[in-house]
Amino acid sequence: MKLEILHEDNHIIVVNKPPGILSQGDQTGDEDMLTLLRTYIKEKYDKPGNVFIGLVHRLDRPVGGLMVFARTSKAAARLSKQIVDLKLKKEYACVCNGTPPEGKWTHYLEKNKRTNISRVVRDGARGSKRASLQCDVLDTKGNESICRVHLYTGRSHQIRVQFQAQACPLLGDVKYNPDAKPGTWIALFSKRLTFWHPTKNDKMIFELDLPDRFPWKKFKYNIEF
């Protein structure tokens, strides 16, 4: 698979992850971004031995869009701290059923590792994790809305589960939307990524256009992030 690299230096790599590709390897043995990037760096620079690529954050397998990876352990640690300090901003576009409430949402999520499905549980439930995001509705047409989502935490399937909890599941999400048809693309895309370069301290902003497969053309909107 040919990688779409938006930025590369000695410390970081920013890529457009295709939907259907894992962020990191799992028991399936299918292609994943970590392995692909290690191979890319090893071959491009003829590096011997193991190549370090640090996974800073993840995108669910069916979700495409922007990701940043670290090329050094120092960069990985500093980018991870930016996530904790809310200095690394991850913003998504999504299309959902219905019209969700705008504002900050906070839920507590619990993941079933056997089924790989998360669900909303009561505050303080054993094993639950706090999940927060900001939702802005950009346009609504019929029974569908296009939204901008600013993610504050990075829980498993977070956006998908929280939209389901608001009775507004994402289009094409066969795991959390009972009306989604198998073989359709999930309407969730990592559109904009903002962070500070881990060594130069420059502000880095990356943004992608929505792909043609994304069901956005029916809406009248201009995503101003």
C-alpha positions in Angstrom: 0.0 0.0 0.0 1.3 3.5 -0.9 1.4 5.7 2.1 0.0 9.3 1.9 2.5 11.3 4.0 1.7 14.9 4.7 4.8 15.7 6.7 8.0 14.0 7.6 11.1 15.0 9.6 13.5 13.4 12.0 11.0 13.4 14.9 7.4 13.0 13.5 5.5 11.6 10.6 1.9 12.8 9.7 -0.1 10.6 7.5 -3.6 10.1 6.1 -4.7 6.7 7.3 -7.0 4.9 4.9 -10.2 3.4 6.3 -9.9 -0.3 6.7 -6.3 -0.3 7.9 -5.4 -1.0 11.5 -3.5 1.7 13.5 -1.4 -1.1 15.0 -1.2 -4.8 14.5 -3.6 -7.2 16.2 -4.4 -10.9 16.2 -5.7 -10.8 12.6 -2.3 -10.2 11.2 -3.8 -7.6 8.7 -1.9 -4.6 7.5 -1.4 -1.8 10.1 0.1 1.7 10.0 2.9 1.0 12.5 4.3 -1.8 10.5 3.9 0.0 7.2 5.7 3.1 8.5 8.5 1.0 10.0 9.0 -0.7 6.6 8.9 2.7 4.9 11.5 4.3 7.1 13.7 1.2 7.0 13.7 1.0 3.2 13.9 4.8 2.5 16.9 5.4 4.8 18.4 1.9 4.6 18.3 1.5 8.3 19.6 -1.7 9.9 17.9 -3.5 12.8 14.6 -2.4 14.3 13.1 1.0 13.4 11.4 3.0 16.1 7.9 4.3 15.3 5.9 5.5 18.3 2.1 5.2 18.3 0.8 8.4 19.9 -3.0 8.0 19.3 -5.2 5.6 17.4 -8.0 5.6 14.8 -10.6 2.8 14.7 -10.0 0.4 11.8 -13.0 1.7 9.7 -12.1 5.4 10.3 -9.7 7.3 8.0 -7.9 10.6 8.2 -5.0 12.3 10.0 -2.6 10.6 12.4 0.7 11.7 13.8 3.4 9.1 14.7 6.7 9.7 16.6 10.1 8.8 15.1 11.9 9.0 18.5 11.0 8.1 22.1 11.5 11.7 23.1 9.0 12.9 20.5 6.5 10.1 21.5 6.7 11.2 25.2 6.2 14.9 24.4 3.3 14.3 22.1 1.7 12.0 24.6 2.0 14.7 27.2 0.3 17.2 24.8 -2.7 14.8 24.6 -2.9 14.7 28.4 -2.6 18.5 28.6 -5.2 18.9 25.8 -2.6 20.7 23.6 -2.9 18.1 20.8 -6.3 18.8 19.2 -8.1 16.1 17.3 -11.1 17.2 15.3 -13.4 15.1 13.2 -16.2 15.4 10.8 -19.1 12.9 11.0 -22.6 12.4 9.7 -25.3 10.9 12.0 -28.9 10.1 12.2 -31.1 12.8 13.8 -29.8 16.1 15.3 -27.6 15.7 18.3 -27.4 18.3 21.1 -24.6 20.7 20.8 -22.0 21.3 23.4 -19.7 19.2 25.6 -20.7 15.6 26.2 -19.3 13.5 29.1 -20.1 9.8 29.5 -18.5 6.9 31.2 -17.6 4.0 28.9 -17.0 0.3 29.5 -15.4 -1.9 26.9 -16.1 -5.6 26.4 -12.8 -7.0 25.3 -14.3 -10.2 24.0 -16.8 -8.6 21.7 -14.7 -5.4 21.1 -17.8 -3.3 21.8 -18.0 -0.3 24.2 -21.1 1.0 26.0 -22.1 3.9 28.2 -22.4 3.0 31.9 -23.2 5.0 35.1 -20.7 7.4 36.5 -18.2 5.5 38.7 -19.0 2.0 37.4 -16.2 -0.4 38.1 -13.8 -0.5 35.1 -15.4 2.5 33.3 -13.5 5.4 31.8 -14.5 9.0 31.5 -15.0 10.2 27.9 -15.5 13.8 26.8 -16.0 15.5 23.4 -17.4 18.8 22.0 -20.1 18.5 19.3 -21.1 21.3 16.9 -23.9 20.6 14.4 -22.9 22.2 11.1 -26.0 21.4 9.1 -29.1 19.2 9.1 -31.0 17.8 6.2 -33.9 15.5 6.7 -33.0 13.1 9.4 -29.3 13.4 9.0 -26.8 16.0 10.4 -23.1 16.7 9.7 -21.1 17.6 12.8 -17.7 18.8 13.9 -16.3 16.9 16.9 -13.5 18.0 19.1 -12.2 15.0 21.0 -10.9 15.6 24.5 -10.2 12.0 25.5 -9.3 9.0 23.4 -11.4 6.1 24.5 -12.1 3.0 22.4 -14.8 3.8 19.8 -15.5 6.9 21.8 -17.2 9.1 19.2 -19.3 6.2 17.8 -20.5 5.2 21.3 -21.3 8.7 22.5 -23.3 9.5 19.4 -25.2 6.2 19.9 -25.9 7.3 23.5 -27.5 10.5 22.1 -29.8 8.4 19.9 -27.9 9.7 16.9 -25.7 6.8 15.7 -23.2 7.5 12.8 -24.1 6.5 9.3 -22.5 3.3 8.1 -21.4 2.2 11.6 -22.4 -1.5 11.6 -21.2 -1.9 15.1 -23.3 0.8 16.8 -26.0 1.7 14.2 -28.7 -1.0 13.7 -29.7 0.5 10.4 -26.3 0.5 8.9 -25.8 -1.9 6.0 -22.7 -4.2 5.9 -20.1 -3.0 3.3 -20.9 0.7 3.8 -18.3 3.2 5.0 -18.6 4.7 8.4 -19.2 8.5 8.2 -16.4 9.5 10.5 -13.2 11.2 9.4 -10.2 12.6 11.3 -10.1 16.0 9.5 -7.9 18.3 11.4 -4.9 17.8 13.7 -3.2 20.5 15.7 -0.1 20.1 18.0 3.2 21.6 18.9 6.3 20.2 17.3 8.0 18.1 20.0 11.5 19.6 19.5 11.1 22.9 17.5 7.9 24.0 19.5 6.3 25.2 16.3 2.6 25.0 16.0 1.7 22.4 13.5 -1.7 22.4 11.8 -2.9 19.8 9.3 -6.2 19.5 7.6 -7.7 17.2 4.9 -10.6 17.7 2.6 -13.4 15.2 3.1 -13.0 12.2 0.8 -15.5 11.7 -2.0 -16.9 8.5 -0.3 -17.9 10.6 2.7 -21.7 11.5 2.6 -21.2 15.3 2.9 -22.3 16.7 -0.5 -26.0 16.8 0.5 -25.3 19.4 3.2 -24.8 23.2 2.8 -21.9 23.9 5.1 -18.4 25.1 5.4 -16.3 23.4 8.0 -14.5 26.2 9.8 -12.2 24.6 12.4 
